[in-house]
Amino acid sequence: MVLLDLLTLGLWSKLGRLTHYAFDAVLFSAFLAGMKRSTGLTFKTDKVAGDNKEVSKWVDKYLGVGEWVMDQSVAIAGSSGWFERTR
């Protein structure tokens, strides 16, 4: 691993850290999507973005990733034998 880090000039460890942060960001977005579905509470994007439409667009895309991850997770769990619907 040290040799690989040396050959890539330290980029290998940075790639792992970036992957970890990206996974954490997607996990938090999925948490917000689950909170929205179970309680109805939604995240106010205008509080973050203000009048900036570009930031608002990126926040909406970020939250959309969480919605997609939540949909896929529910579909996979629903088709497996490990989970059952109770309501």
PDB file as gemmi writes it, atoms N, CA and C in Angstrom:
CRYST1    1.000    1.000    1.000  90.00  90.00  90.00 P 1                      
ATOM      1  N   MET A   1       0.828  -1.190   0.000  1.00  0.00           N  
ATOM      2  CA  MET A   1       0.000   0.000   0.000  1.00  0.00           C  
ATOM      3  C   MET A   1       0.872   1.254   0.000  1.00  0.00           C  
ATOM      4  N   VAL A   2       1.978   1.205   0.734  1.00  0.00           N  
ATOM      5  CA  VAL A   2       2.872   2.361   0.779  1.00  0.00           C  
ATOM      6  C   VAL A   2       3.494   2.581  -0.590  1.00  0.00           C  
ATOM      7  N   LEU A   3       3.842   1.491  -1.269  1.00  0.00           N  
ATOM      8  CA  LEU A   3       4.414   1.614  -2.617  1.00  0.00           C  
ATOM      9  C   LEU A   3       3.411   2.239  -3.573  1.00  0.00           C  
ATOM     10  N   LEU A   4       2.166   1.809  -3.475  1.00  0.00           N  
ATOM     11  CA  LEU A   4       1.130   2.378  -4.335  1.00  0.00           C  
ATOM     12  C   LEU A   4       0.944   3.862  -4.046  1.00  0.00           C  
ATOM     13  N   ASP A   5       1.030   4.238  -2.780  1.00  0.00           N  
ATOM     14  CA  ASP A   5       0.911   5.641  -2.402  1.00  0.00           C  
ATOM     15  C   ASP A   5       2.096   6.446  -2.937  1.00  0.00           C  
ATOM     16  N   LEU A   6       3.262   5.856  -2.907  1.00  0.00           N  
ATOM     17  CA  LEU A   6       4.441   6.533  -3.442  1.00  0.00           C  
ATOM     18  C   LEU A   6       4.365   6.684  -4.960  1.00  0.00           C  
ATOM     19  N   LEU A   7       3.912   5.638  -5.636  1.00  0.00           N  
ATOM     20  CA  LEU A   7       3.828   5.680  -7.100  1.00  0.00           C  
ATOM     21  C   LEU A   7       2.785   6.679  -7.593  1.00  0.00           C  
ATOM     22  N   THR A   8       1.743   6.876  -6.825  1.00  0.00           N  
ATOM     23  CA  THR A   8       0.688   7.799  -7.240  1.00  0.00           C  
ATOM     24  C   THR A   8       0.853   9.174  -6.609  1.00  0.00           C  
ATOM     25  N   LEU A   9       2.008   9.417  -5.986  1.00  0.00           N  
ATOM     26  CA  LEU A   9       2.351  10.706  -5.383  1.00  0.00           C  
ATOM     27  C   LEU A   9       1.355  11.124  -4.299  1.00  0.00           C  
ATOM     28  N   GLY A  10       0.880  10.158  -3.529  1.00  0.00           N  
ATOM     29  CA  GLY A  10      -0.023  10.447  -2.422  1.00  0.00           C  
ATOM     30  C   GLY A  10      -1.478  10.560  -2.807  1.00  0.00           C  
ATOM     31  N   LEU A  11      -1.809  10.373  -4.068  1.00  0.00           N  
ATOM     32  CA  LEU A  11      -3.205  10.510  -4.500  1.00  0.00           C  
ATOM     33  C   LEU A  11      -4.073   9.344  -4.051  1.00  0.00           C  
ATOM     34  N   TRP A  12      -3.464   8.172  -3.820  1.00  0.00           N  
ATOM     35  CA  TRP A  12      -4.237   6.996  -3.434  1.00  0.00           C  
ATOM     36  C   TRP A  12      -4.942   7.214  -2.094  1.00  0.00           C  
ATOM     37  N   SER A  13      -4.226   7.779  -1.122  1.00  0.00           N  
ATOM     38  CA  SER A  13      -4.851   8.018   0.177  1.00  0.00           C  
ATOM     39  C   SER A  13      -5.896   9.132   0.085  1.00  0.00           C  
ATOM     40  N   LYS A  14      -5.666  10.104  -0.761  1.00  0.00           N  
ATOM     41  CA  LYS A  14      -6.645  11.181  -0.942  1.00  0.00           C  
ATOM     42  C   LYS A  14      -7.904  10.658  -1.624  1.00  0.00           C  
ATOM     43  N   LEU A  15      -7.752   9.711  -2.526  1.00  0.00           N  
ATOM     44  CA  LEU A  15      -8.903   9.115  -3.195  1.00  0.00           C  
ATOM     45  C   LEU A  15      -9.762   8.345  -2.199  1.00  0.00           C  
ATOM     46  N   GLY A  16      -9.130   7.631  -1.278  1.00  0.00           N  
ATOM     47  CA  GLY A  16      -9.868   6.910  -0.249  1.00  0.00           C  
ATOM     48  C   GLY A  16     -10.622   7.850   0.665  1.00  0.00           C  
ATOM     49  N   ARG A  17      -9.987   8.948   1.027  1.00  0.00           N  
ATOM     50  CA  ARG A  17     -10.637   9.932   1.893  1.00  0.00           C  
ATOM     51  C   ARG A  17     -11.810  10.588   1.169  1.00  0.00           C  
ATOM     52  N   LEU A  18     -11.621  10.919  -0.110  1.00  0.00           N  
ATOM     53  CA  LEU A  18     -12.692  11.524  -0.896  1.00  0.00           C  
ATOM     54  C   LEU A  18     -13.865  10.554  -1.047  1.00  0.00           C  
ATOM     55  N   THR A  19     -13.571   9.280  -1.257  1.00  0.00           N  
ATOM     56  CA  THR A  19     -14.622   8.271  -1.360  1.00  0.00           C  
ATOM     57  C   THR A  19     -15.395   8.160  -0.045  1.00  0.00           C  
ATOM     58  N   HIS A  20     -14.683   8.207   1.053  1.00  0.00           N  
ATOM     59  CA  HIS A  20     -15.330   8.138   2.366  1.00  0.00           C  
ATOM     60  C   HIS A  20     -16.256   9.340   2.580  1.00  0.00           C  
ATOM     61  N   TYR A  21     -15.793  10.530   2.256  1.00  0.00           N  
ATOM     62  CA  TYR A  21     -16.621  11.725   2.415  1.00  0.00           C  
ATOM     63  C   TYR A  21     -17.839  11.687   1.488  1.00  0.00           C  
ATOM     64  N   ALA A  22     -17.659  11.203   0.263  1.00  0.00           N  
ATOM     65  CA  ALA A  22     -18.776  11.106  -0.677  1.00  0.00           C  
ATOM     66  C   ALA A  22     -19.818  10.117  -0.164  1.00  0.00           C  
ATOM     67  N   PHE A  23     -19.360   8.988   0.369  1.00  0.00           N  
ATOM     68  CA  PHE A  23     -20.289   7.995   0.925  1.00  0.00           C  
ATOM     69  C   PHE A  23     -21.055   8.588   2.103  1.00  0.00           C  
ATOM     70  N   ASP A  24     -20.352   9.317   2.972  1.00  0.00           N  
ATOM     71  CA  ASP A  24     -21.012   9.951   4.116  1.00  0.00           C  
ATOM     72  C   ASP A  24     -22.052  10.983   3.659  1.00  0.00           C  
ATOM     73  N   ALA A  25     -21.734  11.737   2.609  1.00  0.00           N  
ATOM     74  CA  ALA A  25     -22.666  12.744   2.101  1.00  0.00           C  
ATOM     75  C   ALA A  25     -23.923  12.083   1.535  1.00  0.00           C  
ATOM     76  N   VAL A  26     -23.759  10.978   0.816  1.00  0.00           N  
ATOM     77  CA  VAL A  26     -24.911  10.263   0.264  1.00  0.00           C  
ATOM     78  C   VAL A  26     -25.731   9.640   1.395  1.00  0.00           C  
ATOM     79  N   LEU A  27     -25.056   9.123   2.400  1.00  0.00           N  
ATOM     80  CA  LEU A  27     -25.760   8.544   3.539  1.00  0.00           C  
ATOM     81  C   LEU A  27     -26.582   9.605   4.274  1.00  0.00           C  
ATOM     82  N   PHE A  28     -26.033  10.799   4.447  1.00  0.00           N  
ATOM     83  CA  PHE A  28     -26.773  11.882   5.098  1.00  0.00           C  
ATOM     84  C   PHE A  28     -27.950  12.336   4.238  1.00  0.00           C  
ATOM     85  N   SER A  29     -27.762  12.381   2.924  1.00  0.00           N  
ATOM     86  CA  SER A  29     -28.850  12.752   2.028  1.00  0.00           C  
ATOM     87  C   SER A  29     -29.974  11.719   2.084  1.00  0.00           C  
ATOM     88  N   ALA A  30     -29.607  10.446   2.163  1.00  0.00           N  
ATOM     89  CA  ALA A  30     -30.624   9.395   2.287  1.00  0.00           C  
ATOM     90  C   ALA A  30     -31.339   9.488   3.635  1.00  0.00           C  
ATOM     91  N   PHE A  31     -30.614   9.872   4.675  1.00  0.00           N  
ATOM     92  CA  PHE A  31     -31.237  10.089   5.979  1.00  0.00           C  
ATOM     93  C   PHE A  31     -32.285  11.197   5.895  1.00  0.00           C  
ATOM     94  N   LEU A  32     -31.943  12.301   5.218  1.00  0.00           N  
ATOM     95  CA  LEU A  32     -32.906  13.392   5.057  1.00  0.00           C  
ATOM     96  C   LEU A  32     -34.112  12.951   4.241  1.00  0.00           C  
ATOM     97  N   ALA A  33     -33.890  12.103   3.228  1.00  0.00           N  
ATOM     98  CA  ALA A  33     -35.001  11.594   2.426  1.00  0.00           C  
ATOM     99  C   ALA A  33     -35.904  10.701   3.264  1.00  0.00           C  
ATOM    100  N   GLY A  34     -35.317   9.867   4.109  1.00  0.00           N  
ATOM    101  CA  GLY A  34     -36.114   9.016   4.990  1.00  0.00           C  
ATOM    102  C   GLY A  34     -36.900   9.823   5.999  1.00  0.00           C  
ATOM    103  N   MET A  35     -36.276  10.889   6.495  1.00  0.00           N  
ATOM    104  CA  MET A  35     -36.970  11.759   7.432  1.00  0.00           C  
ATOM    105  C   MET A  35     -38.154  12.443   6.746  1.00  0.00           C  
ATOM    106  N   LYS A  36     -37.955  12.828   5.499  1.00  0.00           N  
ATOM    107  CA  LYS A  36     -39.037  13.471   4.744  1.00  0.00           C  
ATOM    108  C   LYS A  36     -40.196  12.500   4.537  1.00  0.00           C  
ATOM    109  N   ARG A  37     -39.869  11.255   4.227  1.00  0.00           N  
ATOM    110  CA  ARG A  37     -40.922  10.281   3.958  1.00  0.00           C  
ATOM    111  C   ARG A  37     -41.668   9.854   5.212  1.00  0.00           C  
ATOM    112  N   SER A  38     -40.959   9.711   6.313  1.00  0.00           N  
ATOM    113  CA  SER A  38     -41.619   9.183   7.505  1.00  0.00           C  
ATOM    114  C   SER A  38     -42.331  10.266   8.317  1.00  0.00           C  
ATOM    115  N   THR A  39     -41.853  11.513   8.260  1.00  0.00           N  
ATOM    116  CA  THR A  39     -42.466  12.558   9.078  1.00  0.00           C  
ATOM    117  C   THR A  39     -43.109  13.671   8.271  1.00  0.00           C  
ATOM    118  N   GLY A  40     -42.723  13.805   7.012  1.00  0.00           N  
ATOM    119  CA  GLY A  40     -43.243  14.899   6.202  1.00  0.00           C  
ATOM    120  C   GLY A  40     -42.429  16.172   6.305  1.00  0.00           C  
ATOM    121  N   LEU A  41     -41.396  16.179   7.151  1.00  0.00           N  
ATOM    122  CA  LEU A  41     -40.538  17.353   7.280  1.00  0.00           C  
ATOM    123  C   LEU A  41     -39.622  17.464   6.072  1.00  0.00           C  
ATOM    124  N   THR A  42     -39.573  18.629   5.460  1.00  0.00           N  
ATOM    125  CA  THR A  42     -38.708  18.834   4.303  1.00  0.00           C  
ATOM    126  C   THR A  42     -37.645  19.878   4.616  1.00  0.00           C  
ATOM    127  N   PHE A  43     -36.543  19.772   3.920  1.00  0.00           N  
ATOM    128  CA  PHE A  43     -35.417  20.675   4.088  1.00  0.00           C  
ATOM    129  C   PHE A  43     -35.675  21.937   3.276  1.00  0.00           C  
ATOM    130  N   LYS A  44     -35.554  23.094   3.897  1.00  0.00           N  
ATOM    131  CA  LYS A  44     -35.791  24.360   3.202  1.00  0.00           C  
ATOM    132  C   LYS A  44     -34.523  24.754   2.449  1.00  0.00           C  
ATOM    133  N   THR A  45     -34.546  24.580   1.142  1.00  0.00           N  
ATOM    134  CA  THR A  45     -33.360  24.898   0.347  1.00  0.00           C  
ATOM    135  C   THR A  45     -33.127  26.398   0.234  1.00  0.00           C  
ATOM    136  N   ASP A  46     -34.180  27.180   0.374  1.00  0.00           N  
ATOM    137  CA  ASP A  46     -34.001  28.632   0.265  1.00  0.00           C  
ATOM    138  C   ASP A  46     -33.227  29.193   1.458  1.00  0.00           C  
ATOM    139  N   LYS A  47     -33.243  28.495   2.598  1.00  0.00           N  
ATOM    140  CA  LYS A  47     -32.452  28.932   3.750  1.00  0.00           C  
ATOM    141  C   LYS A  47     -30.962  28.801   3.464  1.00  0.00           C  
ATOM    142  N   VAL A  48     -30.579  27.770   2.712  1.00  0.00           N  
ATOM    143  CA  VAL A  48     -29.170  27.541   2.376  1.00  0.00           C  
ATOM    144  C   VAL A  48     -28.754  28.416   1.204  1.00  0.00           C  
ATOM    145  N   ALA A  49     -29.582  28.437   0.176  1.00  0.00           N  
ATOM    146  CA  ALA A  49     -29.202  29.088  -1.075  1.00  0.00           C  
ATOM    147  C   ALA A  49     -29.480  30.588  -1.082  1.00  0.00           C  
ATOM    148  N   GLY A  50     -30.474  31.018  -0.341  1.00  0.00           N  
ATOM    149  CA  GLY A  50     -30.846  32.429  -0.400  1.00  0.00           C  
ATOM    150  C   GLY A  50     -31.443  32.752  -1.765  1.00  0.00           C  
ATOM    151  N   ASP A  51     -30.886  33.756  -2.427  1.00  0.00           N  
ATOM    152  CA  ASP A  51     -31.361  34.129  -3.753  1.00  0.00           C  
ATOM    153  C   ASP A  51     -30.574  33.468  -4.874  1.00  0.00           C  
ATOM    154  N   ASN A  52     -29.550  32.714  -4.540  1.00  0.00           N  
ATOM    155  CA  ASN A  52     -28.684  32.090  -5.528  1.00  0.00           C  
ATOM    156  C   ASN A  52     -29.365  30.846  -6.110  1.00  0.00           C  
ATOM    157  N   LYS A  53     -29.759  30.920  -7.356  1.00  0.00           N  
ATOM    158  CA  LYS A  53     -30.467  29.816  -8.010  1.00  0.00           C  
ATOM    159  C   LYS A  53     -29.534  28.637  -8.294  1.00  0.00           C  
ATOM    160  N   GLU A  54     -28.251  28.922  -8.520  1.00  0.00           N  
ATOM    161  CA  GLU A  54     -27.282  27.855  -8.806  1.00  0.00           C  
ATOM    162  C   GLU A  54     -27.090  26.955  -7.580  1.00  0.00           C  
ATOM    163  N   VAL A  55     -26.960  27.564  -6.410  1.00  0.00           N  
ATOM    164  CA  VAL A  55     -26.804  26.785  -5.179  1.00  0.00           C  
ATOM    165  C   VAL A  55     -28.081  26.003  -4.889  1.00  0.00           C  
ATOM    166  N   SER A  56     -29.208  26.624  -5.118  1.00  0.00           N  
ATOM    167  CA  SER A  56     -30.479  25.945  -4.913  1.00  0.00           C  
ATOM    168  C   SER A  56     -30.601  24.721  -5.814  1.00  0.00           C  
ATOM    169  N   LYS A  57     -30.145  24.856  -7.052  1.00  0.00           N  
ATOM    170  CA  LYS A  57     -30.175  23.733  -7.986  1.00  0.00           C  
ATOM    171  C   LYS A  57     -29.288  22.589  -7.492  1.00  0.00           C  
ATOM    172  N   TRP A  58     -28.096  22.910  -6.980  1.00  0.00           N  
ATOM    173  CA  TRP A  58     -27.179  21.877  -6.491  1.00  0.00           C  
ATOM    174  C   TRP A  58     -27.709  21.205  -5.230  1.00  0.00           C  
ATOM    175  N   VAL A  59     -28.334  21.963  -4.353  1.00  0.00           N  
ATOM    176  CA  VAL A  59     -28.915  21.371  -3.139  1.00  0.00           C  
ATOM    177  C   VAL A  59     -30.066  20.447  -3.513  1.00  0.00           C  
ATOM    178  N   ASP A  60     -30.883  20.849  -4.484  1.00  0.00           N  
ATOM    179  CA  ASP A  60     -31.979  19.991  -4.936  1.00  0.00           C  
ATOM    180  C   ASP A  60     -31.445  18.702  -5.565  1.00  0.00           C  
ATOM    181  N   LYS A  61     -30.365  18.809  -6.319  1.00  0.00           N  
ATOM    182  CA  LYS A  61     -29.756  17.604  -6.896  1.00  0.00           C  
ATOM    183  C   LYS A  61     -29.207  16.692  -5.805  1.00  0.00           C  
ATOM    184  N   TYR A  62     -28.575  17.294  -4.804  1.00  0.00           N  
ATOM    185  CA  TYR A  62     -28.026  16.524  -3.684  1.00  0.00           C  
ATOM    186  C   TYR A  62     -29.133  15.779  -2.947  1.00  0.00           C  
ATOM    187  N   LEU A  63     -30.237  16.464  -2.678  1.00  0.00           N  
ATOM    188  CA  LEU A  63     -31.348  15.819  -2.003  1.00  0.00           C  
ATOM    189  C   LEU A  63     -32.020  14.784  -2.900  1.00  0.00           C  
ATOM    190  N   GLY A  64     -31.990  15.006  -4.208  1.00  0.00           N  
ATOM    191  CA  GLY A  64     -32.530  14.032  -5.152  1.00  0.00           C  
ATOM    192  C   GLY A  64     -31.742  12.732  -5.144  1.00  0.00           C  
ATOM    193  N   VAL A  65     -30.431  12.826  -4.932  1.00  0.00           N  
ATOM    194  CA  VAL A  65     -29.608  11.617  -4.822  1.00  0.00           C  
ATOM    195  C   VAL A  65     -30.048  10.798  -3.614  1.00  0.00           C  
ATOM    196  N   GLY A  66     -30.335  11.473  -2.513  1.00  0.00           N  
ATOM    197  CA  GLY A  66     -30.821  10.769  -1.325  1.00  0.00           C  
ATOM    198  C   GLY A  66     -32.160  10.102  -1.568  1.00  0.00           C  
ATOM    199  N   GLU A  67     -33.032  10.778  -2.297  1.00  0.00           N  
ATOM    200  CA  GLU A  67     -34.332  10.181  -2.644  1.00  0.00           C  
ATOM    201  C   GLU A  67     -34.134   8.929  -3.499  1.00  0.00           C  
ATOM    202  N   TRP A  68     -33.221   9.013  -4.474  1.00  0.00           N  
ATOM    203  CA  TRP A  68     -32.959   7.868  -5.343  1.00  0.00           C  
ATOM    204  C   TRP A  68     -32.376   6.706  -4.540  1.00  0.00           C  
ATOM    205  N   VAL A  69     -31.430   6.993  -3.665  1.00  0.00           N  
ATOM    206  CA  VAL A  69     -30.829   5.940  -2.830  1.00  0.00           C  
ATOM    207  C   VAL A  69     -31.901   5.311  -1.944  1.00  0.00           C  
ATOM    208  N   MET A  70     -32.782   6.131  -1.408  1.00  0.00           N  
ATOM    209  CA  MET A  70     -33.862   5.615  -0.566  1.00  0.00           C  
ATOM    210  C   MET A  70     -34.793   4.719  -1.381  1.00  0.00           C  
ATOM    211  N   ASP A  71     -35.154   5.143  -2.591  1.00  0.00           N  
ATOM    212  CA  ASP A  71     -36.020   4.331  -3.456  1.00  0.00           C  
ATOM    213  C   ASP A  71     -35.377   2.991  -3.776  1.00  0.00           C  
ATOM    214  N   GLN A  72     -34.107   3.022  -4.150  1.00  0.00           N  
ATOM    215  CA  GLN A  72     -33.406   1.788  -4.495  1.00  0.00           C  
ATOM    216  C   GLN A  72     -33.269   0.866  -3.286  1.00  0.00           C  
ATOM    217  N   SER A  73     -32.999   1.437  -2.133  1.00  0.00           N  
ATOM    218  CA  SER A  73     -32.855   0.629  -0.921  1.00  0.00           C  
ATOM    219  C   SER A  73     -34.172  -0.048  -0.555  1.00  0.00           C  
ATOM    220  N   VAL A  74     -35.273   0.697  -0.664  1.00  0.00           N  
ATOM    221  CA  VAL A  74     -36.580   0.118  -0.360  1.00  0.00           C  
ATOM    222  C   VAL A  74     -36.935  -0.967  -1.370  1.00  0.00           C  
ATOM    223  N   ALA A  75     -36.615  -0.749  -2.639  1.00  0.00           N  
ATOM    224  CA  ALA A  75     -36.915  -1.751  -3.664  1.00  0.00           C  
ATOM    225  C   ALA A  75     -36.107  -3.030  -3.438  1.00  0.00           C  
ATOM    226  N   ILE A  76     -34.849  -2.886  -3.107  1.00  0.00           N  
ATOM    227  CA  ILE A  76     -34.006  -4.070  -2.871  1.00  0.00           C  
ATOM    228  C   ILE A  76     -34.451  -4.800  -1.613  1.00  0.00           C  
ATOM    229  N   ALA A  77     -34.731  -4.041  -0.553  1.00  0.00           N  
ATOM    230  CA  ALA A  77     -35.171  -4.674   0.692  1.00  0.00           C  
ATOM    231  C   ALA A  77     -36.533  -5.341   0.518  1.00  0.00           C  
ATOM    232  N   GLY A  78     -37.413  -4.729  -0.269  1.00  0.00           N  
ATOM    233  CA  GLY A  78     -38.740  -5.298  -0.488  1.00  0.00           C  
ATOM    234  C   GLY A  78     -38.718  -6.574  -1.307  1.00  0.00           C  
ATOM    235  N   SER A  79     -37.729  -6.705  -2.171  1.00  0.00           N  
ATOM    236  CA  SER A  79     -37.656  -7.906  -2.997  1.00  0.00           C  
ATOM    237  C   SER A  79     -36.848  -9.024  -2.346  1.00  0.00           C  
ATOM    238  N   SER A  80     -36.189  -8.732  -1.227  1.00  0.00           N  
ATOM    239  CA  SER A  80     -35.415  -9.784  -0.557  1.00  0.00           C  
ATOM    240  C   SER A  80     -36.322 -10.525   0.430  1.00  0.00           C  
ATOM    241  N   GLY A  81     -35.861 -11.623   0.884  1.00  0.00           N  
ATOM    242  CA  GLY A  81     -36.623 -12.408   1.849  1.00  0.00           C  
ATOM    243  C   GLY A  81     -36.357 -12.005   3.288  1.00  0.00           C  
ATOM    244  N   TRP A  82     -35.503 -11.053   3.498  1.00  0.00           N  
ATOM    245  CA  TRP A  82     -35.105 -10.642   4.846  1.00  0.00           C  
ATOM    246  C   TRP A  82     -36.064  -9.641   5.478  1.00  0.00           C  
ATOM    247  N   PHE A  83     -36.892  -8.994   4.662  1.00  0.00           N  
ATOM    248  CA  PHE A  83     -37.798  -7.964   5.171  1.00  0.00           C  
ATOM    249  C   PHE A  83     -39.227  -8.282   4.762  1.00  0.00           C  
ATOM    250  N   GLU A  84     -40.187  -7.784   5.569  1.00  0.00           N  
ATOM    251  CA  GLU A  84     -41.594  -7.911   5.209  1.00  0.00           C  
ATOM    252  C   GLU A  84     -42.311  -6.627   5.575  1.00  0.00           C  
ATOM    253  N   ARG A  85     -43.324  -6.300   4.811  1.00  0.00           N  
ATOM    254  CA  ARG A  85     -44.116  -5.098   5.088  1.00  0.00           C  
ATOM    255  C   ARG A  85     -45.137  -5.419   6.187  1.00  0.00           C  
ATOM    256  N   THR A  86     -45.241  -4.498   7.137  1.00  0.00           N  
ATOM    257  CA  THR A  86     -46.177  -4.731   8.239  1.00  0.00           C  
ATOM    258  C   THR A  86     -47.358  -3.777   8.198  1.00  0.00           C  
ATOM    259  N   ARG A  87     -47.328  -2.751   7.350  1.00  0.00           N  
ATOM    260  CA  ARG A  87     -48.484  -1.862   7.263  1.00  0.00           C  
ATOM    261  C   ARG A  87     -49.028  -1.819   5.880  1.00  0.00           C  
TER     262      ARG A  87                                                      
END                                                                             
